[in-house]
Amino acid sequence: MIQILDSEKEQVISVKIEGNITKKDIQKIHPLIHNIRNNGMKVRWYFELEDFTGYDLKGLWQDLKVDAAHFDDYGKMAMVGDKKWQELAAEATDFFTGSEVRFFEPHQKDQAKQWINN
């Protein structure tokens, strides 16, 4: 499930992710991407991963389609989590995309928010 959080900056999409991501979750995020791009800005992401277990099949497919369509529209990404695999995923995302991606532990949440908003 994706819960949309308040953001300080209009180009930042802040979300809390718990459990599984579904197609419906991705569909509620997609218009936010378009709103930011329509204002001529790159999309910045702030993710709080809490008990994130992955995707259902339709959610994964929908996310891959959205990311492929908006690959060049993404800027900085801050990932807050407490699992080693989440840190590795952040490193892989940083390596394979043009985005600057940083991983933060839960006690560094304020630092992550400050970084993504600057």
All heavy atoms as an XYZ file, in Angstrom:
981
protein
N       0.835     -1.165      0.000
C       0.000      0.000      0.000
C       0.891      1.244      0.000
O       1.885      1.299      0.700
C      -0.895      0.008      1.238
C      -1.690      1.290      1.371
S      -2.632      1.405      2.900
C      -1.355      1.833      4.040
N       0.514      2.221     -0.806
C       1.219      3.497     -0.847
C       0.333      4.564     -0.231
O      -0.819      4.732     -0.623
C       1.587      3.885     -2.293
C       2.605      2.895     -2.866
C       2.124      5.307     -2.345
C       3.014      3.178     -4.296
N       0.907      5.267      0.731
C       0.232      6.406      1.356
C       0.988      7.659      0.938
O       2.207      7.745      1.110
C       0.259      6.261      2.873
C      -0.293      7.453      3.612
C      -0.059      7.333      5.121
O       0.454      6.347      5.628
N      -0.442      8.366      5.825
N       0.278      8.635      0.375
C       0.908      9.885     -0.047
C       1.052     10.788      1.168
O       0.097     11.007      1.920
C       0.076     10.562     -1.153
C       0.001      9.638     -2.378
C       0.684     11.912     -1.533
C      -0.966     10.078     -3.441
N       2.269     11.294      1.361
C       2.581     12.173      2.481
C       2.680     13.615      1.992
O       2.902     13.864      0.801
C       3.918     11.761      3.118
C       4.053     10.306      3.560
C       5.485     10.011      3.989
C       3.085     10.005      4.692
N       2.567     14.545      2.903
C       2.755     15.953      2.555
C       4.212     16.193      2.181
O       5.123     15.604      2.770
C       2.383     16.852      3.725
C       0.891     16.860      4.015
O       0.107     16.619      3.075
O       0.518     17.100      5.170
N       4.417     17.079      1.205
C       5.762     17.439      0.757
C       5.967     18.940      0.917
O       5.035     19.717      0.737
C       5.962     17.067     -0.715
O       5.869     15.681     -0.889
N       7.210     19.315      1.213
C       7.545     20.729      1.338
C       7.655     21.408     -0.021
O       7.362     22.583     -0.154
C       8.866     20.897      2.087
C       8.783     20.525      3.551
C      10.101     20.718      4.267
O      10.901     21.586      3.848
O      10.341     19.998      5.249
N       8.114     20.687     -1.004
C       8.355     21.245     -2.330
C       7.388     20.616     -3.329
O       7.074     19.434     -3.249
C       9.786     20.955     -2.792
C      10.868     21.486     -1.882
C      11.127     22.917     -2.172
C      12.309     23.398     -1.336
N      12.744     24.688     -1.666
N       6.953     21.404     -4.311
C       5.959     20.894     -5.254
C       6.516     19.817     -6.183
O       5.756     19.027     -6.718
C       5.317     22.038     -6.050
C       6.084     22.509     -7.257
C       5.355     23.578     -8.036
O       4.458     23.241     -8.829
O       5.707     24.742     -7.848
N       7.836     19.757     -6.369
C       8.396     18.737     -7.260
C       8.728     17.430     -6.544
O       9.221     16.507     -7.150
C       9.629     19.267     -7.994
C      10.881     19.419     -7.145
C      11.061     20.803     -6.557
O      10.108     21.485     -6.216
N      12.304     21.228     -6.434
N       8.428     17.358     -5.234
C       8.716     16.149     -4.455
C       7.431     15.349     -4.244
O       6.429     15.880     -3.773
C       9.347     16.501     -3.083
C       9.567     15.229     -2.262
C      10.652     17.259     -3.269
N       7.502     14.075     -4.592
C       6.431     13.137     -4.259
C       6.924     12.335     -3.060
O       7.927     11.634     -3.143
C       6.089     12.205     -5.437
C       5.592     13.003     -6.640
C       5.049     11.167     -4.998
C       5.368     12.166     -7.893
N       6.229     12.496     -1.950
C       6.594     11.803     -0.709
C       5.575     10.712     -0.440
O       4.374     10.980     -0.431
C       6.600     12.783      0.465
O       7.584     13.764      0.290
N       6.085      9.499     -0.231
C       5.191      8.373      0.018
C       5.729      7.482      1.122
O       6.929      7.390      1.344
C       4.956      7.522     -1.260
C       4.269      8.318     -2.349
C       6.246      6.927     -1.772
N       4.788      6.837      1.804
C       5.110      5.784      2.759
C       4.609      4.489      2.138
O       3.455      4.411      1.715
C       4.418      6.045      4.095
C       4.741      5.026      5.152
C       4.093      5.438      6.471
C       4.480      4.500      7.577
N       3.879      4.947      8.858
N       5.471      3.501      2.073
C       5.123      2.234      1.448
C       5.142      1.139      2.507
O       6.142      0.935      3.186
C       6.110      1.887      0.308
C       6.123      3.000     -0.737
C       5.747      0.543     -0.315
C       7.178      2.835     -1.811
N       4.007      0.461      2.629
C       3.865     -0.648      3.564
C       3.277     -1.845      2.822
O       2.414     -1.678      1.958
C       2.923     -0.276      4.707
C       3.411      0.867      5.575
C       2.402      1.218      6.653
O       1.455      1.947      6.342
O       2.586      0.737      7.792
N       3.722     -3.031      3.190
C       3.158     -4.234      2.578
C       3.453     -4.307      1.094
O       4.538     -3.992      0.639
N       2.442     -4.706      0.327
C       2.558     -4.884     -1.122
C       2.098     -3.650     -1.887
O       1.135     -3.008     -1.495
C       1.679     -6.057     -1.581
C       2.468     -7.295     -1.858
O       3.679     -7.336     -1.696
N       1.774     -8.331     -2.274
N       2.756     -3.374     -2.994
C       2.324     -2.318     -3.911
C       1.423     -2.960     -4.966
O       1.775     -3.981     -5.556
C       3.523     -1.627     -4.576
C       4.348     -0.894     -3.525
C       3.059     -0.655     -5.660
C       5.609     -0.265     -4.070
N       0.290     -2.322     -5.220
C      -0.672     -2.824     -6.197
C      -0.748     -1.901     -7.406
O      -0.229     -0.785     -7.384
C      -2.075     -2.924     -5.565
O      -2.528     -1.594     -5.270
C      -2.072     -3.776     -4.307
N      -1.440     -2.352     -8.419
C      -1.683     -1.536     -9.609
C      -2.416     -0.245     -9.226
O      -2.092      0.831     -9.720
C      -2.497     -2.338    -10.630
C      -2.783     -1.580    -11.912
C      -3.552     -2.453    -12.898
C      -3.844     -1.675    -14.179
N      -4.539     -2.517    -15.161
N      -3.369     -0.353     -8.342
C      -4.134      0.812     -7.889
C      -3.223      1.848     -7.225
O      -3.399      3.057     -7.424
C      -5.235      0.357     -6.926
C      -6.150      1.455     -6.464
C      -7.246      0.895     -5.571
C      -8.133      2.012     -5.043
N      -9.184      1.535     -4.176
N      -2.234      1.383     -6.459
C      -1.268      2.297     -5.834
C      -0.512      3.094     -6.897
O      -0.370      4.312     -6.787
C      -0.261      1.531     -4.983
C      -0.853      0.949     -3.715
O      -1.704      1.611     -3.091
O      -0.449     -0.167     -3.342
N      -0.035      2.411     -7.900
C       0.729      3.071     -8.967
C      -0.162      4.037     -9.731
O       0.263      5.140    -10.095
C       1.368      2.033     -9.912
C       2.283      1.070     -9.133
C       2.123      2.727    -11.042
C       3.411      1.725     -8.381
N      -1.394      3.661     -9.947
C      -2.317      4.531    -10.687
C      -2.614      5.824     -9.933
O      -2.878      6.844    -10.554
C      -3.614      3.778    -11.005
C      -3.422      2.720    -12.069
C      -4.647      1.845    -12.275
O      -5.432      1.613    -11.363
N      -4.790      1.340    -13.493
N      -2.556      5.813     -8.606
C      -2.803      7.060     -7.885
C      -1.557      7.953     -7.864
O      -1.674      9.160     -7.681
C      -3.355      6.802     -6.492
C      -2.407      6.365     -5.435
C      -3.139      6.214     -4.090
C      -2.282      5.486     -3.095
N      -2.979      5.235     -1.847
N      -0.387      7.394     -8.087
C       0.863      8.163     -8.132
C       1.102      8.775     -9.514
O       1.621      9.882     -9.634
C       2.057      7.248     -7.764
C       1.930      6.756     -6.332
C       3.390      7.951     -7.987
C       2.030      7.820     -5.282
N       0.714      8.069    -10.558
C       1.011      8.486    -11.931
C       0.570      9.924    -12.238
O       1.353     10.692    -12.819
C       0.424      7.483    -12.911
C       1.030      7.556    -14.269
N       0.543      6.846    -15.325
C       2.065      8.270    -14.775
C       1.248      7.104    -16.396
N       2.179      7.968    -16.091
N      -0.630     10.365    -11.869
C      -1.011     11.761    -12.158
C      -0.115     12.786    -11.448
O       0.098     13.886    -11.968
C      -2.453     11.863    -11.646
C      -2.944     10.470    -11.567
C      -1.750      9.611    -11.298
N       0.428     12.424    -10.292
C       1.328     13.338     -9.582
C       2.593     13.576    -10.394
O       3.125     14.698    -10.423
C       1.675     12.778     -8.200
C       0.506     12.495     -7.255
C       1.008     11.855     -5.964
C      -0.273     13.765     -6.969
N       3.075     12.535    -11.040
C       4.256     12.657    -11.905
C       3.954     13.638    -13.034
O       4.748     14.541    -13.319
C       4.660     11.274    -12.474
C       5.087     10.346    -11.337
C       5.764     11.421    -13.519
C       5.221      8.892    -11.738
N       2.806     13.473    -13.664
C       2.432     14.355    -14.777
C       2.279     15.806    -14.331
O       2.688     16.725    -15.054
C       1.153     13.858    -15.456
C       1.402     12.701    -16.355
N       1.789     12.839    -17.661
C       1.350     11.368    -16.117
C       1.950     11.650    -18.202
N       1.690     10.732    -17.282
N       1.720     16.034    -13.158
C       1.569     17.405    -12.666
C       2.923     18.093    -12.519
O       3.078     19.265    -12.883
C       0.829     17.429    -11.327
C      -0.637     17.112    -11.466
O      -1.212     17.213    -12.536
N      -1.242     16.720    -10.358
N       3.895     17.383    -11.988
C       5.229     17.958    -11.810
C       5.892     18.199    -13.159
O       6.450     19.266    -13.417
C       6.080     17.043    -10.899
C       5.490     17.044     -9.486
C       7.540     17.482    -10.898
C       6.056     15.994     -8.561
N       5.819     17.208    -14.045
C       6.437     17.352    -15.380
C       5.754     18.463    -16.183
O       6.413     19.194    -16.915
C       6.368     16.029    -16.153
C       7.293     14.976    -15.617
C       8.762     15.417    -15.557
N       9.222     15.779    -16.893
C      10.084     16.769    -17.147
N      10.567     17.505    -16.173
N      10.445     17.026    -18.379
N       4.453     18.616    -16.054
C       3.743     19.676    -16.765
C       4.167     21.067    -16.303
O       3.969     22.049    -17.024
C       2.231     19.517    -16.616
C       1.698     18.331    -17.389
O       2.356     17.796    -18.275
N       0.511     17.883    -17.030
N       4.744     21.152    -15.098
C       5.272     22.415    -14.597
C       6.764     22.572    -14.911
O       7.420     23.473    -14.382
C       5.031     22.536    -13.090
C       3.574     22.777    -12.775
O       2.888     23.495    -13.489
N       3.089     22.169    -11.707
N       7.294     21.687    -15.756
C       8.671     21.796    -16.237
C       9.740     21.388    -15.246
O      10.897     21.784    -15.386
N       9.386     20.573    -14.268
C      10.354     20.157    -13.254
C      10.603     18.656    -13.305
O       9.765     17.904    -13.789
C       9.836     20.529    -11.859
C       9.669     22.010    -11.633
S       8.998     22.380     -9.993
C       7.270     21.963    -10.250
N      11.752     18.261    -12.801
C      12.040     16.842    -12.600
C      11.343     16.391    -11.320
O      11.225     17.141    -10.356
C      13.542     16.608    -12.451
C      14.313     16.811    -13.730
C      14.831     15.506    -14.179
C      15.725     15.717    -15.398
N      15.858     14.493    -16.139
N      10.900     15.154    -11.304
C      10.234     14.574    -10.138
C      11.286     14.101     -9.150
O      12.176     13.327     -9.504
C       9.338     13.387    -10.551
C       8.688     12.749     -9.329
C       8.306     13.814    -11.575
N      11.167     14.572     -7.928
C      12.000     14.067     -6.834
C      11.133     13.141     -5.992
O       9.947     13.386     -5.808
C      12.508     15.214     -5.953
C      13.465     16.128     -6.671
C      13.945     17.186     -5.713
N      14.830     18.121     -6.363
C      15.522     19.035     -5.703
N      15.413     19.135     -4.385
N      16.301     19.851     -6.356
N      11.744     12.084     -5.475
C      11.015     11.081     -4.708
C      11.549     10.980     -3.284
O      12.761     10.950     -3.079
C      11.174      9.703     -5.348
C      10.492      9.548     -6.653
C      11.046      9.704     -7.888
C       9.125      9.195     -6.870
N      10.102      9.462     -8.854
C       8.910      9.150     -8.262
C       8.060      8.904     -6.024
C       7.693      8.828     -8.821
C       6.837      8.576     -6.578
C       6.669      8.540     -7.965
N      10.636     10.897     -2.337
C      10.960     10.585     -0.955
C      10.149      9.344     -0.591
O       8.918      9.367     -0.629
C      10.591     11.752     -0.020
C      10.714     11.396      1.442
C      11.951     11.460      2.074
C       9.599     10.983      2.171
C      12.061     11.120      3.421
C       9.710     10.646      3.513
C      10.944     10.715      4.124
O      11.055     10.367      5.446
N      10.846      8.242     -0.285
C      10.198      6.971      0.046
C      10.485      6.603      1.494
O      11.649      6.569      1.892
C      10.753      5.824     -0.811
C      10.575      5.964     -2.283
C      11.623      6.397     -3.083
C       9.375      5.625     -2.897
C      11.472      6.505     -4.456
C       9.219      5.726     -4.260
C      10.272      6.171     -5.049
N       9.449      6.320      2.257
C       9.600      5.684      3.567
C       9.145      4.245      3.402
O       7.969      3.997      3.110
C       8.734      6.377      4.628
C       9.255      7.696      5.094
C       8.402      8.301      6.201
O       7.572      7.595      6.820
O       8.568      9.513      6.424
N      10.056      3.316      3.560
C       9.751      1.900      3.397
C       9.567      1.288      4.777
O      10.502      1.220      5.572
C      10.889      1.197      2.656
C      11.293      1.832      1.319
C      12.563      1.198      0.788
C      10.163      1.743      0.326
N       8.342      0.871      5.075
C       8.031      0.303      6.382
C       7.295     -1.019      6.176
O       6.178     -1.046      5.678
C       7.154      1.277      7.177
C       6.985      0.897      8.616
C       6.292      1.976      9.409
O       6.853      3.080      9.525
O       5.176      1.703      9.893
N       7.946     -2.100      6.518
C       7.381     -3.432      6.305
C       7.004     -3.651      4.836
O       6.014     -4.326      4.530
C       6.164     -3.672      7.207
C       6.528     -3.629      8.680
O       7.621     -4.125      9.017
O       5.743     -3.098      9.472
N       7.778     -3.057      3.932
C       7.551     -3.216      2.497
C       7.922     -4.635      2.097
O       9.019     -5.099      2.358
C       8.387     -2.197      1.726
C       8.390     -2.377      0.245
C       7.211     -2.435     -0.468
C       9.582     -2.463     -0.449
C       7.209     -2.583     -1.848
C       9.597     -2.608     -1.826
C       8.416     -2.663     -2.527
N       6.973     -5.326      1.475
C       7.201     -6.723      1.114
C       7.335     -6.946     -0.393
O       7.665     -8.043     -0.822
C       6.062     -7.613      1.645
O       4.811     -7.121      1.152
C       6.042     -7.623      3.165
N       7.048     -5.931     -1.207
C       7.186     -6.080     -2.648
C       5.940     -5.632     -3.387
O       5.205     -4.760     -2.937
N       5.713     -6.256     -4.514
C       4.615     -5.915     -5.419
C       3.735     -7.129     -5.636
O       4.228     -8.256     -5.607
C       5.159     -5.548     -6.806
C       5.987     -4.308     -6.883
C       7.337     -4.318     -6.581
C       5.421     -3.117     -7.314
C       8.104     -3.172     -6.693
C       6.183     -1.967     -7.431
C       7.521     -2.005     -7.115
O       8.277     -0.866     -7.233
N       2.459     -6.882     -5.934
C       1.717     -7.973     -6.549
C       2.053     -7.899     -8.050
O       2.681     -6.931     -8.505
C       0.221     -7.914     -6.243
C      -0.536     -6.751     -6.861
O      -0.026     -6.090     -7.783
O      -1.676     -6.507     -6.423
N       1.686     -8.907     -8.824
C       2.120     -8.979    -10.218
C       1.632     -7.789    -11.049
O       2.404     -7.179    -11.794
C       1.644    -10.295    -10.851
C       2.192    -10.592    -12.238
C       3.711    -10.599    -12.240
C       1.658    -11.917    -12.750
N       0.370     -7.412    -10.899
C      -0.164     -6.272    -11.664
C       0.489     -4.966    -11.223
O       0.704     -4.071    -12.036
C      -1.684     -6.197    -11.517
C      -2.398     -7.311    -12.249
C      -3.900     -7.197    -12.080
C      -4.595     -8.341    -12.825
N      -6.051     -8.264    -12.675
N       0.797     -4.837     -9.944
C       1.470     -3.642     -9.444
C       2.873     -3.509    -10.001
O       3.293     -2.410    -10.394
N       3.606     -4.630    -10.065
C       4.949     -4.611    -10.630
C       4.910     -4.206    -12.098
O       5.678     -3.350    -12.544
C       5.611     -5.977    -10.474
C       6.993     -6.121    -11.109
C       7.979     -5.144    -10.499
C       7.478     -7.565    -10.985
N       4.003     -4.801    -12.863
C       3.884     -4.495    -14.283
C       3.537     -3.019    -14.492
O       4.132     -2.337    -15.330
C       2.858     -5.409    -14.942
C       2.709     -5.146    -16.404
C       1.601     -4.707    -17.049
C       3.704     -5.307    -17.412
N       1.840     -4.572    -18.390
C       3.132     -4.940    -18.644
C       5.034     -5.726    -17.398
C       3.838     -4.966    -19.849
C       5.748     -5.756    -18.595
C       5.141     -5.387    -19.792
N       2.598     -2.499    -13.704
C       2.203     -1.097    -13.822
C       3.368     -0.172    -13.470
O       3.605      0.829    -14.145
C       0.997     -0.803    -12.916
C       0.415      0.578    -13.106
C      -0.293      0.731    -14.450
O      -0.740     -0.239    -15.056
N      -0.363      1.951    -14.928
N       4.112     -0.503    -12.426
C       5.253      0.314    -12.019
C       6.337      0.321    -13.091
O       6.910      1.370    -13.400
C       5.821     -0.185    -10.691
C       6.808      0.786    -10.078
O       6.596      2.021    -10.191
O       7.795      0.337     -9.473
N       6.611     -0.829    -13.676
C       7.609     -0.905    -14.754
C       7.199     -0.048    -15.949
O       8.032      0.651    -16.539
C       7.821     -2.363    -15.181
C       8.529     -3.258    -14.172
C       8.496     -4.709    -14.643
C       9.955     -2.792    -13.931
N       5.922     -0.063    -16.291
C       5.433      0.750    -17.418
C       5.561      2.241    -17.120
O       6.011      3.021    -17.973
C       3.986      0.398    -17.762
C       3.804     -0.970    -18.380
C       2.422     -1.207    -18.951
C       1.314     -0.986    -17.979
N      -0.023     -1.327    -18.497
N       5.174      2.648    -15.927
C       5.257      4.064    -15.552
C       6.714      4.513    -15.508
O       7.072      5.567    -16.050
C       4.548      4.323    -14.201
C       4.862      5.714    -13.672
C       3.044      4.135    -14.349
N       7.574      3.713    -14.891
C       8.987      4.081    -14.813
C       9.635      4.155    -16.192
O      10.428      5.057    -16.460
C       9.754      3.107    -13.926
C       9.469      3.310    -12.445
O       8.895      4.364    -12.085
O       9.822      2.419    -11.649
N       9.296      3.243    -17.074
C       9.850      3.276    -18.429
C       9.404      4.534    -19.170
O      10.193      5.159    -19.885
C       9.441      2.025    -19.200
N       8.163      4.923    -18.986
C       7.639      6.112    -19.657
C       8.225      7.400    -19.091
O       8.296      8.407    -19.792
C       6.110      6.144    -19.547
N       8.654      7.369    -17.824
C       9.117      8.589    -17.158
C      10.575      8.506    -16.706
O      11.015      9.313    -15.881
C       8.218      8.884    -15.959
C       6.822      9.217    -16.349
N       6.487     10.418    -16.911
C       5.679      8.488    -16.290
C       5.190     10.429    -17.174
N       4.678      9.268    -16.814
N      11.317      7.620    -17.279
C      12.706      7.378    -16.882
C      13.515      8.673    -16.802
O      14.245      8.909    -15.847
C      13.348      6.386    -17.860
C      14.715      5.937    -17.473
C      14.881      5.001    -16.468
C      15.835      6.449    -18.106
C      16.155      4.581    -16.094
C      17.104      6.037    -17.742
C      17.263      5.095    -16.731
N      13.377      9.529    -17.800
C      14.140     10.780    -17.847
C      13.508     11.902    -17.032
O      14.072     12.997    -16.949
C      14.303     11.244    -19.300
C      15.186     10.304    -20.107
O      16.083      9.677    -19.517
O      14.966     10.207    -21.323
N      12.357     11.661    -16.442
C      11.650     12.691    -15.687
C      11.999     12.687    -14.204
O      11.549     13.558    -13.466
C      10.131     12.502    -15.827
C       9.656     12.653    -17.253
O      10.328     13.343    -18.041
O       8.604     12.079    -17.582
N      12.797     11.705    -13.764
C      13.088     11.565    -12.345
C      14.405     12.238    -11.986
O      15.397     12.112    -12.691
C      13.155     10.092    -11.936
C      11.853      9.326    -12.103
C      11.856      7.951    -12.196
C      10.629      9.971    -12.157
C      10.677      7.232    -12.320
C       9.442      9.263    -12.286
C       9.480      7.896    -12.374
O       8.313      7.181    -12.507
N      14.387     12.928    -10.845
C      15.587     13.546    -10.301
C      16.045     12.772     -9.075
O      16.064     11.549     -9.066
N      16.347     13.493     -8.019
C      16.846     12.889     -6.784
C      15.810     11.961     -6.150
O      14.618     12.184     -6.274
C      17.200     13.987     -5.781
C      18.371     14.827     -6.178
C      18.554     16.097     -5.363
C      18.560     15.988     -3.901
N      18.972     17.231     -3.201
N      16.331     10.930     -5.461
C      15.471      9.999     -4.733
C      16.083      9.721     -3.360
O      17.269      9.411     -3.269
C      15.346      8.665     -5.473
C      14.686      8.749     -6.803
S      14.571      7.102     -7.545
C      14.117      7.541     -9.206
N      15.256      9.860     -2.328
C      15.670      9.519     -0.968
C      14.856      8.310     -0.523
O      13.630      8.328     -0.587
C      15.432     10.698     -0.025
N      15.548      7.269     -0.090
C      14.880      6.063      0.397
C      15.214      5.884      1.871
O      16.394      5.843      2.242
C      15.335      4.840     -0.384
C      14.928      4.837     -1.822
S      15.434      3.280     -2.596
C      14.814      3.516     -4.241
N      14.182      5.777      2.684
C      14.357      5.561      4.120
C      13.865      4.151      4.434
O      12.707      3.822      4.167
C      13.556      6.597      4.946
C      13.718      6.323      6.441
C      13.986      8.016      4.598
N      14.755      3.327      4.964
C      14.375      1.958      5.279
C      15.315      1.341      6.296
O      16.313      1.948      6.691
N      15.029      0.114      6.678
C      15.839     -0.538      7.708
C      16.327     -1.926      7.298
O      16.782     -2.699      8.135
C      15.059     -0.620      9.018
C      13.798     -1.463      8.917
O      13.445     -1.909      7.810
O      13.156     -1.684      9.963
N      16.261     -2.215      6.025
C      16.685     -3.532      5.546
C      17.880     -3.390      4.600
O      17.961     -2.449      3.808
C      15.543     -4.213      4.782
C      14.233     -4.288      5.534
C      14.057     -5.623      6.176
C      12.723     -5.838      6.810
N      12.308     -4.934      7.850
N      18.796     -4.321      4.676
C      19.991     -4.292      3.827
C      19.602     -4.354      2.348
O      20.187     -3.660      1.519
C      20.938     -5.455      4.198
C      22.227     -5.445      3.436
C      23.051     -4.219      3.757
C      24.388     -4.272      3.025
N      25.162     -3.046      3.218
N      18.590     -5.163      2.009
C      18.205     -5.276      0.600
C      17.659     -3.953      0.073
O      17.794     -3.643     -1.113
C      17.225     -6.430      0.364
C      15.837     -6.230      0.883
C      15.335     -6.645      2.075
C      14.755     -5.571      0.216
N      14.010     -6.281      2.192
C      13.633     -5.622      1.068
C      14.621     -4.938     -1.021
C      12.401     -5.069      0.731
C      13.395     -4.388     -1.358
C      12.305     -4.453     -0.493
N      17.048     -3.145      0.943
C      16.552     -1.834      0.516
C      17.719     -0.902      0.205
O      17.685     -0.146     -0.767
C      15.657     -1.231      1.605
C      14.383     -2.017      1.829
C      13.648     -1.640      3.104
O      14.189     -0.985      3.987
N      12.400     -2.076      3.200
N      18.762     -0.972      1.012
C      19.962     -0.179      0.753
C      20.609     -0.607     -0.564
O      21.020      0.227     -1.370
C      20.950     -0.334      1.909
C      22.195      0.507      1.748
C      23.131      0.421      2.947
O      22.846     -0.333      3.911
O      24.150      1.126      2.919
N      20.665     -1.909     -0.810
C      21.222     -2.413     -2.068
C      20.370     -1.987     -3.265
O      20.902     -1.647     -4.323
C      21.361     -3.938     -2.014
C      22.372     -4.475     -0.996
C      22.284     -5.988     -0.911
C      23.781     -4.024     -1.331
N      19.051     -1.980     -3.085
C      18.160     -1.525     -4.157
C      18.396     -0.050     -4.465
O      18.389      0.360     -5.631
C      16.702     -1.768     -3.782
N      18.622      0.757     -3.432
C      18.912      2.182     -3.634
C      20.226      2.351     -4.396
O      20.322      3.175     -5.323
C      18.969      2.906     -2.293
N      21.240      1.567     -4.040
C      22.525      1.637     -4.737
C      22.381      1.225     -6.196
O      22.963      1.848     -7.089
C      23.554      0.756     -4.030
C      23.973      1.292     -2.682
C      24.855      0.323     -1.898
O      25.278     -0.721     -2.441
O      25.120      0.610     -0.715
N      21.596      0.181     -6.460
C      21.382     -0.263     -7.838
C      20.619      0.792     -8.633
O      20.955      1.070     -9.796
C      20.625     -1.591     -7.855
N      19.623      1.398     -8.023
C      18.856      2.446     -8.699
C      19.766      3.618     -9.034
O      19.697      4.180    -10.125
C      17.677      2.908     -7.815
O      16.856      1.779     -7.520
C      16.844      3.977     -8.510
N      20.643      3.994     -8.110
C      21.595      5.080     -8.345
C      22.516      4.733     -9.512
O      22.787      5.573    -10.370
C      22.404      5.340     -7.074
C      23.367      6.504     -7.223
O      22.895      7.623     -7.519
O      24.581      6.303     -7.036
N      22.978      3.497     -9.556
C      23.913      3.057    -10.589
C      23.268      2.985    -11.973
O      23.864      3.396    -12.969
C      24.501      1.686    -10.209
C      25.514      1.179    -11.187
C      26.803      1.680    -11.183
C      25.176      0.207    -12.110
C      27.746      1.219    -12.096
C      26.105     -0.260    -13.024
C      27.399      0.244    -13.016
N      22.043      2.474    -12.056
C      21.414      2.205    -13.343
C      20.553      3.335    -13.887
O      20.017      3.228    -14.990
C      20.567      0.923    -13.275
C      21.400     -0.325    -13.204
C      21.465     -1.064    -12.033
C      22.132     -0.742    -14.300
C      22.241     -2.211    -11.964
C      22.918     -1.890    -14.243
C      22.973     -2.626    -13.069
N      20.383      4.406    -13.127
C      19.564      5.521    -13.606
C      20.385      6.802    -13.591
O      21.476      6.854    -13.028
C      18.319      5.728    -12.711
O      18.738      6.188    -11.422
C      17.499      4.462    -12.581
N      19.836      7.844    -14.173
C      20.466      9.153    -14.128
C      20.116      9.913    -12.867
O      20.488     11.070    -12.707
N      19.409      9.270    -11.961
C      18.984      9.907    -10.713
C      20.063      9.755     -9.648
O      20.774      8.759     -9.607
C      17.700      9.262    -10.189
O      16.661      9.416    -11.106
N      20.143     10.747     -8.771
C      20.994     10.631     -7.596
C      20.136     10.027     -6.497
O      19.113     10.599     -6.115
C      21.517     11.998     -7.178
C      22.452     11.943     -5.999
C      22.976     13.312     -5.569
O      22.561     14.331     -6.162
O      23.781     13.342     -4.629
N      20.526      8.854     -6.017
C      19.724      8.121     -5.039
C      20.547      7.931     -3.771
O      21.704      7.518     -3.837
C      19.296      6.743     -5.591
C      18.412      6.014     -4.595
C      18.606      6.890     -6.936
N      19.936      8.237     -2.640
C      20.591      8.035     -1.350
C      19.677      7.233     -0.438
O      18.468      7.414     -0.440
C      20.920      9.365     -0.685
C      22.014     10.108     -1.402
C      22.565     11.206     -0.538
N      23.495     12.012     -1.296
C      23.981     13.157     -0.879
N      23.613     13.642      0.289
N      24.824     13.836     -1.622
N      20.309      6.377      0.348
C      19.599      5.558      1.330
C      19.839      6.135      2.720
O      20.959      6.534      3.061
C      20.098      4.110      1.277
C      19.403      3.200      2.243
C      18.164      2.670      1.942
C      19.987      2.888      3.462
C      17.509      1.832      2.834
C      19.351      2.054      4.360
C      18.103      1.526      4.040
N      18.780      6.175      3.514
C      18.842      6.670      4.884
C      18.180      5.654      5.809
O      17.190      5.036      5.443
C      18.095      8.009      5.012
C      18.648      9.105      4.149
C      18.250      9.241      2.828
C      19.562     10.004      4.659
C      18.748     10.254      2.025
C      20.073     11.028      3.869
C      19.671     11.160      2.553
N      18.714      5.514      6.999
C      18.087      4.670      8.001
C      16.967      5.462      8.686
O      16.950      6.690      8.613
C      19.136      4.187      8.999
C      20.150      3.272      8.331
C      21.166      2.701      9.292
O      21.078      2.956     10.526
O      22.058      1.985      8.820
N      16.034      4.768      9.342
C      14.882      5.462      9.940
C      15.250      6.625     10.864
O      14.576      7.648     10.874
C      14.147      4.354     10.688
C      14.452      3.128      9.892
C      15.884      3.311      9.450
N      16.330      6.507     11.617
C      16.714      7.600     12.510
C      17.263      8.805     11.745
O      17.458      9.870     12.322
C      17.717      7.120     13.575
C      19.072      6.791     13.032
N      19.366      5.569     12.475
C      20.194      7.535     12.934
C      20.622      5.552     12.077
N      21.151      6.733     12.336
N      17.472      8.662     10.436
C      17.974      9.743      9.589
C      16.862     10.355      8.723
O      17.139     11.061      7.763
C      19.081      9.217      8.666
C      20.288      8.674      9.396
C      21.245      7.983      8.443
O      20.860      7.119      7.653
N      22.498      8.391      8.521
N      15.619     10.122      9.093
C      14.477     10.580      8.309
C      14.513     12.096      8.072
O      14.251     12.560      6.967
C      13.180     10.175      9.014
C      11.944     10.328      8.172
C      10.687      9.959      8.948
C      10.672      8.505      9.342
N       9.378      8.094      9.931
N      14.844     12.869      9.096
C      14.907     14.322      8.937
C      16.003     14.725      7.945
O      15.816     15.645      7.156
C      15.128     15.017     10.284
C      13.895     14.937     11.186
O      12.769     14.733     10.661
O      14.062     15.081     12.408
N      17.137     14.040      7.994
C      18.219     14.308      7.043
C      17.773     13.994      5.618
O      18.097     14.726      4.679
C      19.460     13.478      7.381
C      20.133     13.883      8.656
C      21.226     12.900      9.047
O      21.116     11.689      8.800
N      22.285     13.408      9.665
N      17.036     12.910      5.455
C      16.545     12.529      4.123
C      15.601     13.595      3.582
O      15.691     13.980      2.403
C      15.837     11.176      4.191
N      14.700     14.085      4.425
C      13.761     15.125      3.988
C      14.500     16.412      3.636
O      14.185     17.068      2.648
C      12.729     15.386      5.088
C      11.747     14.247      5.251
C      10.784     14.514      6.389
C       9.845     13.331      6.587
N       8.911     13.554      7.709
N      15.480     16.760      4.436
C      16.266     17.971      4.147
C      17.001     17.808      2.824
O      17.025     18.723      1.998
C      17.244     18.243      5.280
C      18.052     19.505      5.103
C      18.984     19.755      6.267
O      19.284     18.881      7.074
N      19.484     20.992      6.364
N      17.620     16.660      2.607
C      18.390     16.426      1.382
C      17.487     16.490      0.146
O      17.825     17.126     -0.848
C      19.114     15.080      1.463
C      19.892     14.765      0.226
C      21.093     15.297     -0.137
C      19.509     13.883     -0.817
N      21.474     14.784     -1.353
C      20.523     13.912     -1.788
C      18.404     13.066     -1.037
C      20.475     13.144     -2.947
C      18.363     12.298     -2.180
C      19.383     12.352     -3.134
N      16.335     15.854      0.182
C      15.468     15.796     -1.003
C      14.866     17.160     -1.313
O      14.559     17.462     -2.468
C      14.371     14.709     -0.854
C      13.837     14.291     -2.223
C      13.227     15.163      0.030
C      14.790     13.541     -3.080
N      14.709     18.004     -0.316
C      14.115     19.323     -0.523
C      15.121     20.399     -0.908
O      14.735     21.524     -1.201
C      13.340     19.751      0.731
C      12.055     18.970      0.875
O      11.242     18.913     -0.037
N      11.874     18.335      2.018
N      16.407     20.081     -0.913
C      17.431     21.061     -1.316
C      17.970     20.775     -2.691
O      17.858     19.778     -3.250
C      18.573     21.084     -0.308
C      18.134     21.672      1.013
O      17.356     22.601      1.055
N      18.641     21.125      2.092
